[in-house]
Amino acid sequence: MSAEVRFPGYDVLAKHDGKSWNEATRRTLDARMSVPRQPRFFDPAQWQTLCALCDRIIPQPQGKEPVPLAAMLDARLLSGRTDGFRRATLPQQDEAWRRGLAALDTEARARHGAAFHELKTEDQEQLLHKVQGGEVSREVWGDMSSQEFFCHRVLLDIAAAYYAHPTAWNEIGFGGPASPRGYVRMDFDRRDPWEAAEAHQGEEEQARRDNQRVR
């Protein structure tokens, strides 16, 4: 069953003005959904590379509003918010991202004669496989490992941005922080009335009706 129909009719934002969320959750979600779509941390060239990179890491379905991954990452870096730790083999996250995007573009130009965002999808993916495998120029990447950058910045930061957005919450049936309600039905295969109903074989319409009542 595809992600689009796993929780049919479910919209986590229906909880926005209900009893499921506290004010802190509402403010946080509002901020995530209103991030500017123009870069404030990255320069225009870095922004183009980042947008193309996000499209390769998490391709999003056509026909619906995509999660603004590049914008969310740009906003995070602008805020200075960090993980609270970093790998000793990588520079600080803002420097790692700037250096990594510049190196990715330089590799693209050296191998294909064009910036990363200008490459065909298959060429972008092939280059990212080389970045992930460390098959890159040391002169371009310097003392920063392309493997470390790919695994511990690119994958983690982009995936974290995606799953922090309500669109992804709808796909996985997540209801957001259970505050102030909390969980009551804690046994296996049981759900509280405010949780999303998963559509099992032949039960799609019932799940849709249940999800339209979730608040």
RAVEN-V303643 format. One record per residue. N is the residue number from 1. OMEGA is omega in radians with two decimals (none if undefined). Layout:
# RAVEN-V303643
n: (N/N)
omega: (OMEGA/OMEGA)
This chain:
# RAVEN-V303643
n: (1/2/3/4/5/6/7/8/9/10/11/12/13/14/15/16/17/18/19/20/21/22/23/24/25/26/27/28/29/30/31/32/33/34/35/36/37/38/39/40/41/42/43/44/45/46/47/48/49/50/51/52/53/54/55/56/57/58/59/60/61/62/63/64/65/66/67/68/69/70/71/72/73/74/75/76/77/78/79/80/81/82/83/84/85/86/87/88/89/90/91/92/93/94/95/96/97/98/99/100/101/102/103/104/105/106/107/108/109/110/111/112/113/114/115/116/117/118/119/120/121/122/123/124/125/126/127/128/129/130/131/132/133/134/135/136/137/138/139/140/141/142/143/144/145/146/147/148/149/150/151/152/153/154/155/156/157/158/159/160/161/162/163/164/165/166/167/168/169/170/171/172/173/174/175/176/177/178/179/180/181/182/183/184/185/186/187/188/189/190/191/192/193/194/195/196/197/198/199/200/201/202/203/204/205/206/207/208/209/210/211/212/213/214/215)
omega: (-3.07/-3.12/-3.07/-3.07/-3.11/3.10/-3.02/3.10/-3.06/3.06/-3.06/-3.13/3.02/3.11/-2.95/-3.09/-3.13/-3.06/-3.04/-3.02/3.01/-3.06/3.13/3.10/3.13/3.14/-3.13/3.14/3.11/-3.14/3.14/-3.09/-3.09/3.14/3.11/-3.12/3.07/-3.07/3.05/3.09/-3.11/3.02/-3.05/3.14/3.10/-3.14/3.12/3.12/-3.14/-3.14/3.13/3.12/3.12/3.13/3.13/-3.11/3.11/3.05/-3.08/-3.07/3.04/3.02/3.05/-3.09/-3.10/3.00/-3.09/-3.01/-3.12/-3.13/3.14/3.11/3.10/-3.14/3.12/-3.12/3.10/-3.11/-3.08/3.14/-3.11/3.08/-3.05/3.10/3.02/3.07/-3.10/-3.11/3.13/3.02/3.07/-2.95/-3.13/3.09/3.13/-3.13/-3.14/3.13/-3.11/3.13/3.10/3.13/3.12/3.11/3.13/3.08/-3.13/-3.13/-3.12/-3.06/-3.00/3.11/-3.14/3.09/-3.08/-3.07/3.14/-3.09/2.99/-3.11/-3.10/3.10/3.07/-3.10/3.10/3.12/3.12/3.05/3.13/3.08/3.13/-3.11/3.13/-3.12/-3.03/-3.12/3.09/3.12/-3.13/-3.02/3.11/-3.10/3.10/-3.14/3.09/3.13/3.12/3.13/-3.10/-3.04/-2.97/2.99/-3.05/-3.07/-3.06/-3.07/-3.13/3.10/3.12/3.11/-3.11/-3.05/2.98/-3.04/-3.13/3.10/3.11/3.10/3.09/-3.10/-3.08/3.09/-3.14/-3.08/-3.08/3.13/-3.11/-3.13/0.29/-2.99/-3.04/3.13/3.13/-3.09/-2.98/-3.11/3.11/3.03/3.03/-3.14/3.05/-3.08/-3.11/3.11/-3.12/3.08/3.13/-3.13/3.03/-3.08/3.09/-3.08/-3.06/-3.10/3.10/3.10/3.13/3.13/3.13/-3.08/3.10/3.10/-3.08/3.11/none)
